[in-house]
Amino acid sequence: MEPLTSERIRLRRWRDEDRAPFAAMNADPRVMEFFSGTLSRAESDALVDRIEASHCERSFGLWAIEVAGGAAFVGFTGLSVPRFAAPFTPCVEIGWRLAVEHWGKGYATEAARLALAHGFGTVGLEEIVAFTAAGNLRSRAVMERLGMQRDPADDFDHPSLPSGHRLRRHVLYRLKSRGR
Ligand SMILES: CC(C)(COP(=O)(O)OP(=O)(O)OC[C@H]1O[C@@H](n2cnc3c(N)ncnc32)[C@H](O)[C@@H]1OP(=O)(O)O)[C@@H](O)C(=O)NCCC(=O)NCCS
């Protein structure tokens, strides 16, 4: 697949040079505040391997984000298929993770718009969802900027997290294809 591009953003397949800055992000507690914990270099590399393997199975995935005329790697955004079962699965999810120094510039939203256009256009999806721990207000703000809609009736407890875990309660946002 050709990279997806906007004025400032290029979404592309991953390169080996992305692994070190990605591991640095995944070791940063600020980036991982709403996940179970930070990742080691080996865990981060294994995630890149899984991301790249899934690109070979489908016509979408999580793309590395490059800034035109700027940083070669600022994080990722893209589409994936959650592996857990919930009332809204099977589904295609959009997600994002950026290094802290690239927050507050609109890159996540701009990159996500490219991923949504690919999902609804080229892939022909009818709906794309996003979910996050209820307290992840920065991520929820991206969902809202994208025009995604939350119905509190869709809120759910993430099945991978134990009862009582601080991040267990999740919110779900949905976006339907305009063509449907
Ligand atoms: C979630 C995350 C990607 C959001 O990043 P973000 O930088 O807040 O979001 P955007 O890239 O859309 O940027 C929006 C901000 O950039 C500002 N901005 C500055 N220049 C801008 C421009 N040219 N265009 C658009 N927005 C711009 C906006 O005003 C907004 O600022 P605000 O946060 O003060 O309201 C980031 O916090 C992150 O990586 N978190 C850790 C990982 C994570 O939790 N992922 C989600 C798991 S579900």
The ligand as an SDF file (V2000), in Angstrom:
LIG
                    3D

 48 50  0  0  0  0  0  0  0  0999 V2000
   -4.2030   10.6090   22.7710 C   0  0  0  0  0  0  0  0  0  0  0  0
   -3.1120   11.4560   22.0910 C   0  0  0  0  0  0  0  0  0  0  0  0
   -2.7140   10.8320   20.7760 C   0  0  0  0  0  0  0  0  0  0  0  0
   -3.7310   12.8560   21.8680 C   0  0  0  0  0  0  0  0  0  0  0  0
   -2.7190   13.7270   21.3920 O   0  0  0  0  0  0  0  0  0  0  0  0
   -3.0470   15.2910   21.2400 P   0  0  0  0  0  0  0  0  0  0  0  0
   -1.7950   15.9490   20.8010 O   0  0  0  0  0  0  0  0  0  0  0  0
   -3.7300   15.7820   22.4670 O   0  0  0  0  0  0  0  0  0  0  0  0
   -4.1330   15.3210   20.0660 O   0  0  0  0  0  0  0  0  0  0  0  0
   -4.0280   16.0520   18.6510 P   0  0  0  0  0  0  0  0  0  0  0  0
   -2.8380   15.5930   17.9420 O   0  0  0  0  0  0  0  0  0  0  0  0
   -5.3390   15.8810   18.0040 O   0  0  0  0  0  0  0  0  0  0  0  0
   -3.7790   17.5750   19.0490 O   0  0  0  0  0  0  0  0  0  0  0  0
   -4.8130   18.3860   19.5530 C   0  0  0  0  0  0  0  0  0  0  0  0
   -4.2220   19.5830   20.2630 C   0  0  0  0  0  0  0  0  0  0  0  0
   -3.2880   20.2280   19.3870 O   0  0  0  0  0  0  0  0  0  0  0  0
   -3.6360   21.6420   19.2840 C   0  0  0  0  0  0  0  0  0  0  0  0
   -3.1220   22.1430   18.0040 N   0  0  0  0  0  0  0  0  0  0  0  0
   -1.9970   22.9180   17.8960 C   0  0  0  0  0  0  0  0  0  0  0  0
   -1.7350   23.1710   16.6000 N   0  0  0  0  0  0  0  0  0  0  0  0
   -2.7190   22.5650   15.8800 C   0  0  0  0  0  0  0  0  0  0  0  0
   -2.9920   22.4930   14.4870 C   0  0  0  0  0  0  0  0  0  0  0  0
   -2.2090   23.0760   13.5830 N   0  0  0  0  0  0  0  0  0  0  0  0
   -4.0670   21.7710   14.0870 N   0  0  0  0  0  0  0  0  0  0  0  0
   -4.8640   21.1780   14.9830 C   0  0  0  0  0  0  0  0  0  0  0  0
   -4.6540   21.2220   16.3280 N   0  0  0  0  0  0  0  0  0  0  0  0
   -3.5740   21.9110   16.7630 C   0  0  0  0  0  0  0  0  0  0  0  0
   -5.1180   21.6400   19.4950 C   0  0  0  0  0  0  0  0  0  0  0  0
   -5.5890   22.9090   19.8740 O   0  0  0  0  0  0  0  0  0  0  0  0
   -5.2530   20.6160   20.6460 C   0  0  0  0  0  0  0  0  0  0  0  0
   -4.7960   21.2420   21.8120 O   0  0  0  0  0  0  0  0  0  0  0  0
   -5.4250   20.9670   23.2760 P   0  0  0  0  0  0  0  0  0  0  0  0
   -4.9750   19.5890   23.6740 O   0  0  0  0  0  0  0  0  0  0  0  0
   -4.8250   22.0270   24.1290 O   0  0  0  0  0  0  0  0  0  0  0  0
   -6.9150   21.0600   23.1310 O   0  0  0  0  0  0  0  0  0  0  0  0
   -1.8760   11.5840   23.0120 C   0  0  0  0  0  0  0  0  0  0  0  0
   -2.2510   12.2030   24.2280 O   0  0  0  0  0  0  0  0  0  0  0  0
   -1.2400   10.2340   23.3270 C   0  0  0  0  0  0  0  0  0  0  0  0
   -0.4750    9.6960   22.5360 O   0  0  0  0  0  0  0  0  0  0  0  0
   -1.5500    9.6750   24.5260 N   0  0  0  0  0  0  0  0  0  0  0  0
   -0.9230    8.4510   24.9830 C   0  0  0  0  0  0  0  0  0  0  0  0
   -1.4060    7.2210   24.2690 C   0  0  0  0  0  0  0  0  0  0  0  0
   -2.8840    6.9860   24.4420 C   0  0  0  0  0  0  0  0  0  0  0  0
   -3.4230    7.1350   25.5420 O   0  0  0  0  0  0  0  0  0  0  0  0
   -3.5250    6.6020   23.3480 N   0  0  0  0  0  0  0  0  0  0  0  0
   -4.9200    6.3230   23.3240 C   0  0  0  0  0  0  0  0  0  0  0  0
   -5.2110    4.9950   23.8640 C   0  0  0  0  0  0  0  0  0  0  0  0
   -6.9080    4.5570   23.5790 S   0  0  0  0  0  0  0  0  0  0  0  0
  1  2  1  0
  2  3  1  0
  2  4  1  0
  2 36  1  0
  4  5  1  0
  5  6  1  0
  6  7  2  0
  6  8  1  0
  6  9  1  0
  9 10  1  0
 10 11  2  0
 10 12  1  0
 10 13  1  0
 13 14  1  0
 14 15  1  0
 15 16  1  0
 15 30  1  0
 16 17  1  0
 17 18  1  0
 17 28  1  0
 18 19  1  0
 18 27  1  0
 19 20  2  0
 20 21  1  0
 21 22  1  0
 21 27  2  0
 22 23  1  0
 22 24  2  0
 24 25  1  0
 25 26  2  0
 26 27  1  0
 28 29  1  0
 28 30  1  0
 30 31  1  0
 31 32  1  0
 32 33  2  0
 32 34  1  0
 32 35  1  0
 36 37  1  0
 36 38  1  0
 38 39  2  0
 38 40  1  0
 40 41  1  0
 41 42  1  0
 42 43  1  0
 43 44  2  0
 43 45  1  0
 45 46  1  0
 46 47  1  0
 47 48  1  0
M  END
$$$$
